[in-house]
């Protein structure tokens, strides 16, 4: 069994037993409570409780671009969302320097609402010259509650079809925004990656490019509807998502969809999220560089 180093250096990805990663994945995506996650981790391996605690997000430490960075201007905006959870939506809109119009990027959150990590990703996109919108699917039930545990519960309580409609309406709001060039790309992480895949099957030529990160594959019968180039990122150690890939890829090939896929060796689900030790700096940087290159090719 794996044990932790005896010094006080921060726990890194290599220190954490895969069994604790697996429990964390179950905690993030299932009904397991935080208490159960910590308790079960303590049982499976020596030092498991410390490993589990290290995996919980630390958003303040993970911020890479300040809200007040002079190169961007961010604000929360409200807009209508017919057919969604409440008919209204709210998102974090970040504008780059300059007068525009700008190519537009929709940034879709994980399964817990618009947390600080996703807001930071929106700022990263804006720094690169994109008008970025990160919608909060939890707005109809009060918005991201300030912690991922409650956020996960709130998001699971929503009608999932209406939640997807809120993301679809967010994409269309962004595309038609006065500062948008009308060239729209979509990326998302975890649930947001799944939703990126979904939107690629329903929006057709309304969008120009999509980049799902470790998301569930769309319905096989809908893949033929994809009209945009897809750049698809997966973690190597992510059985729940990866088991869908062979069928998804076979259908992409059958339907002659323009796609590129990368599976990052040694990584865990969530490797782009720099708020926990699941983060892989090398894979996150490489995947983000590829993402930016993909959008630059198709949106700029």
Secondary structure as the mmCIF struct_conf table of DSSP 4:
data_model
#
loop_
_struct_conf.conf_type_id
_struct_conf.id
_struct_conf.beg_label_comp_id
_struct_conf.beg_label_asym_id
_struct_conf.beg_label_seq_id
_struct_conf.end_label_comp_id
_struct_conf.end_label_asym_id
_struct_conf.end_label_seq_id
BEND BEND1 UNK A 6 UNK A 7
HELX_LH_PP_P HELX_LH_PP_P1 UNK A 9 UNK A 11
HELX_RH_3T_P HELX_RH_3T_P1 UNK A 13 UNK A 15
BEND BEND2 UNK A 16 UNK A 16
HELX_RH_AL_P HELX_RH_AL_P1 UNK A 18 UNK A 29
BEND BEND3 UNK A 30 UNK A 31
HELX_RH_AL_P HELX_RH_AL_P2 UNK A 34 UNK A 44
BEND BEND4 UNK A 45 UNK A 45
TURN_TY1_P TURN_TY1_P1 UNK A 46 UNK A 47
HELX_RH_AL_P HELX_RH_AL_P3 UNK A 48 UNK A 55
BEND BEND5 UNK A 56 UNK A 56
HELX_RH_AL_P HELX_RH_AL_P4 UNK A 59 UNK A 62
BEND BEND6 UNK A 65 UNK A 65
TURN_TY1_P TURN_TY1_P2 UNK A 67 UNK A 68
TURN_TY1_P TURN_TY1_P3 UNK A 70 UNK A 71
STRN STRN1 UNK A 72 UNK A 81
TURN_TY1_P TURN_TY1_P4 UNK A 82 UNK A 83
BEND BEND7 UNK A 84 UNK A 86
STRN STRN2 UNK A 87 UNK A 96
BEND BEND8 UNK A 97 UNK A 99
STRN STRN3 UNK A 102 UNK A 108
TURN_TY1_P TURN_TY1_P5 UNK A 111 UNK A 112
BEND BEND9 UNK A 114 UNK A 114
HELX_RH_AL_P HELX_RH_AL_P5 UNK A 116 UNK A 127
TURN_TY1_P TURN_TY1_P6 UNK A 128 UNK A 129
STRN STRN4 UNK A 131 UNK A 135
TURN_TY1_P TURN_TY1_P7 UNK A 137 UNK A 138
HELX_RH_3T_P HELX_RH_3T_P2 UNK A 139 UNK A 141
TURN_TY1_P TURN_TY1_P8 UNK A 142 UNK A 142
BEND BEND10 UNK A 143 UNK A 143
BEND BEND11 UNK A 146 UNK A 147
HELX_RH_AL_P HELX_RH_AL_P6 UNK A 148 UNK A 157
BEND BEND12 UNK A 158 UNK A 158
HELX_RH_AL_P HELX_RH_AL_P7 UNK A 160 UNK A 175
TURN_TY1_P TURN_TY1_P9 UNK A 176 UNK A 176
BEND BEND13 UNK A 177 UNK A 177
TURN_TY1_P TURN_TY1_P10 UNK A 178 UNK A 179
STRN STRN5 UNK A 180 UNK A 189
TURN_TY1_P TURN_TY1_P11 UNK A 190 UNK A 190
HELX_RH_AL_P HELX_RH_AL_P8 UNK A 191 UNK A 202
BEND BEND14 UNK A 203 UNK A 203
HELX_RH_3T_P HELX_RH_3T_P3 UNK A 204 UNK A 206
BEND BEND15 UNK A 208 UNK A 208
STRN STRN6 UNK A 209 UNK A 213
BEND BEND16 UNK A 214 UNK A 214
HELX_LH_PP_P HELX_LH_PP_P2 UNK A 216 UNK A 219
HELX_RH_3T_P HELX_RH_3T_P4 UNK A 220 UNK A 225
BEND BEND17 UNK A 228 UNK A 228
STRN STRN7 UNK A 229 UNK A 237
HELX_RH_AL_P HELX_RH_AL_P9 UNK A 239 UNK A 242
TURN_TY1_P TURN_TY1_P12 UNK A 243 UNK A 244
HELX_RH_AL_P HELX_RH_AL_P10 UNK A 245 UNK A 254
TURN_TY1_P TURN_TY1_P13 UNK A 255 UNK A 256
STRN STRN8 UNK A 259 UNK A 268
TURN_TY1_P TURN_TY1_P14 UNK A 269 UNK A 272
TURN_TY1_P TURN_TY1_P15 UNK A 274 UNK A 275
BEND BEND18 UNK A 276 UNK A 276
TURN_TY1_P TURN_TY1_P16 UNK A 277 UNK A 278
HELX_RH_AL_P HELX_RH_AL_P11 UNK A 281 UNK A 299
#
